[in-house]
Amino acid sequence: MEGLIRVRERIAAACARAGRDPASVRLVAVSKTQPLDKLREAAAAGQRIFGENYAQELREKADALPGCEWHFVGALQTNKARLVVGRAALIHTCDRIALAQELSKRARNAGLVQPVLLEVNVGREPQKAGALPEDTPALLAEVRALPGLRCEGLMCIPPASGDPRPHFRALRELAQRLGLAELSMGMSADYETAIEEGATLVRVGTAIFGERARR
Ligand SMILES: Cc1ncc(COP(=O)(O)O)c(C=O)c1O
């Protein structure tokens, strides 16, 4: 797990540069399409939080690897909500009221409160998921009114090209305005920048596990 060790070192260095406590940044190892053996290796090296993009895959891996914490970081269809509620300690990608309502209903049926983040389309990219920044306060108000959900923060995937820093900064400022503590931002290419800008959750896949198999 050389990749994992290197990522941990870089997280620590980014925290030192930013004057942040390393304990304030949680590493989500994005393990989609990675075989269970690689996840077991990472778990043996102390990695506890894994991020999955597909509901079915999260369910299978969570059943096979008890004792880990599972985060859902992919696009979530409403009809897959039931697979994820209660299994994911945190759903990073709640981005519309219909999905929030379904998640809340499923959580209530299961007798639990599901922690979520709201995904924000910081780059205003038409093909991307996420609420537009100006629509996020209204979405948050609706989510806060749902008994089965607890919104803990915001998540973003900035545009693939260009400097991600202004987008990370904008997400942090939006979260501050809305009184939200958690910021899920930063992937393999930019997690250090995200930490400098306040990320509390970084979602790192290829830098830990290497290239993903195609699905
Ligand atoms: C939402 C999300 N976050 C993080 C990652 C991890 O990306 P990377 O492999 O570049 O670290 C992925 C990969 O698919 C993703 O979909």
The ligand as a Gaussian input file, in Angstrom:
#p B3LYP/6-31G(d) Opt

LIG

0 1
 C      -17.146000      11.522000      -6.694000
 C      -15.777000      10.972000      -6.810000
 N      -14.842000      11.370000      -5.952000
 C      -13.591000      10.895000      -6.003000
 C      -13.202000       9.973000      -6.952000
 C      -11.785000       9.492000      -6.965000
 O      -11.099000      10.022000      -8.048000
 P       -9.533000       9.784000      -8.221000
 O       -9.360000       8.388000      -8.662000
 O       -9.128000      10.798000      -9.242000
 O       -8.902000      10.041000      -6.910000
 C      -14.149000       9.530000      -7.879000
 C      -13.785000       8.559000      -8.884000
 O      -14.573000       8.059000      -9.613000
 C      -15.463000      10.050000      -7.804000
 O      -16.411000       9.669000      -8.670000

